Amino acid sequence: MITYYSSSQIQEWLTFDLLIPALKKGFTEEYVVPERMHLNFQNPSLEKNTLLLMPAISLGNAVGVKVVTVNPGNSEKGLPGVQGIYYLCDAATGMPRALFDAKAITNWRTAATSVLAASFLAVPDAKKLLVIGTGALASYLIDAYATIGSIDELYVWGRNPEKAKELIQQKKNLFRKSTLASNLEDAIKEADIISSATFSQEPLIKGKWLRAGQHIDLVGSFRPDMRETDDQVMQRSNIYVDSISTAPKESGDLTIPIANKVISVQEINGDLFQLCKSEINGRQSKEEITVFKSVGHALEDLVAAQLIVQQNNK
């Protein structure tokens, strides 16, 4: 009988201290990762939803595919915005190995990838973290960033202040100080690391608010019509992505300023594959502003799934 790992079981077997280095290693290895399939559809209330299919093959080892739906309107119904299943099988025989709660896999690997990127791009002594958004991913991002020992202040901003207060209450023991950010502009000016995880289609982070030395972690925009930053953010920043082959055409944070000729694809400094292989350098000075734009990469899901099985079998 095939094993199913629920969200609570994944929580039992995964830690960010294990997953972040596993992802760093994964970005140096060989995978076959076809282009992600996007299928947009609308429900009867005309909300724009997305079906994503994300396969990955670890050569000679394992095959995995994630099937998820992203429904931004779910937050108003008290449901997670991401739902789905991850399927893992043996590459040599094709035998099924396990099924996983895909939204849990997604939350874990996305947050871990953000902190992996920050290890190359944020200032080493970053102290103040601002999380924008109060969806399911926000909790994981806070937990992942808490592994960075220098961070001792947390700020949370959300469209619903009550949700932001709840999140702060849940995480208050992780940091010396935890604060509700009532004014987004002021919070952005204050933070060393800004991590944004929203379904916004209008810029929340303005380039005129940024200061030298900040790192902006963008994980919310995965479609060309979604963006969390304005053009000036990209103009002022050194830009890195999870995958140079996908991010520039999938996220509005990049497609829109590229279409506006504010930046070009050639101005993107590089991706996590190059950073993890030491083919390029990350942050070069305390003064520069860095951006990491993540749209998610299928190898991250496969690395996380294999790590869960490995830990369970110990």
N, C-alpha and C positions, 0 to 999 in steps of 0.2 A: 504494500500500500504506500502511495506517495505521501511524503511528509509535508504538512502545511505549517508554515510559520506565521502565526498571527502577530499583530503589532506588539502585544505584551511579550510574546516569546522572543521577538527580535530585540526588544528592549533588554531582555535577560541576557542575550548572548553578545550584543554589540556594546562597545564603548568608543568614544571618540579618540581616546588614547591608542586604540588598536586600529581604527578605521582610517584616520588621517595618514599615518605612515603606510598603510596598505595601499591607499589611493596614490600616494607619492610614488611608490614602487610600480603600481599599475600603469601610470602615465609614462613609464620608461620601457614598457614591454610591448610585444606585438599583439595586436588585436585586429580582427576584421569587423568593421562597424559600418554597415550600410547607412545611407542617409535616412534620417528619421522621417516617418510618414505622418503628415498632419492631415486630418480630415475635420473640417469645421462643419458644425451642424447647429440647428436651432431647435429649441423645444417650443411647445405651444405658446409660451409667454414671450417668445422671440429673444430670449437670452442667447448670446453667442457662445457656444460650447465647442470643445475640441476633443477629438479622439487621437491619441498618440500611440504609434507602434514603434518600439525601440529595440531592435535586435543587436546582439554582439556575440562574437566568437573569440574565445581565447584559444589560440592555436594549439591543437593537440590536447586540450584540456576540457573545456566546457562551452556550452552554448546557452545563451539566455535571451529571453525576449520579454519586454514589459509592454503590457496593454493597459492604458489608462485613459480615463476621461477627465477633463478639466472643466468644471462648471463654476464659473465665478459667482453666480447667484446663490450658490449653496450656503454661503455665510449667513444670508438672511433667513435661511430655513434651519439653521442650527446644524448643518452638515459640513463635513470637510469638502473643500473645493476639488481635491484630487482623490479619485477612486480607481482601483484596478488590481490587477494580479501580475505577479512576476513568475515566469516559468523557467526553471533551470534543468538542463539535461546534460548527459555525458557526450562529449564531442566524438569519442571513438565509436560508441555503440548506439547513440541516440536514445538510450534509456532515460526515462524521466528520473530526476533526482529529488526535486522539491518544488513546492509552490510557496509564494510569499505574499504577504499584504504589500501591494505595490506602493501605496501612499506612504507606508512606514519606511520602506526601502528608499523612496524618493526623498523624504524628509531627512533621513540620516545621511545619505550620500551627498545631498545638496549642501547641507550645513558643513559637513566635513570638508567638502571641496572648497567652500568659501574660506575656511580657516587655513587650508593648505595654501591657497592663493595669497592670503594675508601674510603668511610666513615669509613670502618672497617680496611682498609689495607694501605692507604697512611699516610704519616706523617701529623699530625694535622696542621702544619704551612707551608704546601706545597705552593710554590710561583710561580714556573715555570712549565708551561704545554707545552708539545710538542705533536702535533697531526701529525701522519704520514698517508698520504693519503688525497686525495682531492675529493673523491666521495661524493654522497649525504649524507652519514652518518656522514662525518666529520663535517658538519655544525651543526648537532644536538649534536654531542659530545662536540663541543665548547660551545654551548648554555647551555648544561647540566652542564659542569664543571664550567661555569661562576657563577653557584649558590654557589660554594665553595668560601666563602668570602676571604680566604687568597690568592688565586691565582690572581696575578696581571700582569703576563707576559705570552704571548702566542707566541709559535714558530710553524710554519707549514712547513712541508716538503712534497713534492710530486714529482713524476717523471716528471710532467709537471710544471715547475716553474711558468708559466703564470696562471695556475689554482690556484696554491698556493697563488700567489699575489692577485688574485680576492677574494679568501676566506678571506685573511687577511684584505682586504679593507672592506669587508662586516661586519667583526667582530671587527674592530679596536676600537669601542666605548665601548666594554665590558671590556677592560683591560687597565691598565696604559701603557703597551708597547706591540706591536705586531710586529713580525719580521719574515721575510722569512728565513727559515733554508736552506742555500745553501749547507752546508756540514752536512750530516746526523750524522756522528760520533761525530762531535763537539756538535751538538744539543742534542744528546742522553746524552753525558757526562754532559751537563749543566742542563738538566731538572730534576725536582722533580717527575713529573708524565709524563709517556710516554704512549700515547693512540694511538694504531695502528689499522687502519681500511682499509686493502687492500686485494686484491685477490692474493697476492704474493704466489708463489710456491717455492721461494728461500728466505732464512733468510735475513731480513733487519736489525734486531737488533742483535748485537753480544755481547756475554757475556763478552768479554774482555773490552768492552767499558763502562760497568756498574760501578757504584760507590755505596757505602753504603748509605742506606736510601731511595733508589728510589722505585717507584711503577710502574709496567708495566701492562698496561691494553690492552689485546689482544682480538679484536673482529672480525678480518677479516677471520681467517682460520676456515672453517666449514666442510672441507673434509679432509680425511687422506693424500691427496697429496698436501695440502696447508699448508704453515707455514710462520710465520713472525719472528721467533726467531731461533737461533742455539741451539745446545745441551747445550752449556756452560751457556746460560741464565737460563735454567732449573736447571742445576747443582748448580748454585750460589744462587738460589731463594727459598723462601718459597712459594709453589704453592697452589692457591685456584681456584675453578671452580664454574660455575653457578650451575651445577648439576653433582655430582659424577657418576651418572648412565649413562650419555651420553658423556660428554666432553672428557674423556680419550680415547674413541674409535672413535670419530668423527673428531677431529682436529689433523692435522699433527704436530702442536706444541707440542702435547703430544704423539701421536701414534709413531712418528719417534724416539724421544729419549727413549721411552719405548722399542721399538723394538731394538734399539741400546744398550739396557741395561745401559743407562746413568742414568736413573731414573726408579723407579717402581711405579705402581699405588698406592702402600701402602705409598709412600712418598708424595702424594698429601695431603695437610693438612686438606682440607675439602671443603664444598661448601656453597652457599648462604643460603640454608635451615638451616644449622647448625649455621652459623653466625647470621642470623636474629632471631633464636630461643635461642641465647646465649648458645648453647651447646658447642661451641668452642670459643676461643679467636682469634682475628685478629692479627694485628701487635703487637709485643711484645717489640720492641726496636726501637730506631731511626736509628740503624746501619743496620738492616736487609733489604734485598731486597725482595720485594713481587711481585708476578705475579698473575693476575686474568685472567683466560682464559674463555671467554664466547663463547658458540656456539648457544645460544638462547634457551629459554625454553617456551613451549606453555602456561604455566600459566601466563607469562609476557604479552602475547598478550591478553589473556582473561581479566586480570586485567585492562589493558589499554582500551579495548573495553567497559567494564562495566563502567569505570570511565567517558568515553566520554558520554555515554547515561545518566548517572546520572547527569552530569553537564548540559547537554542539557535540561533535564527535570526539573531543578530547577526553 
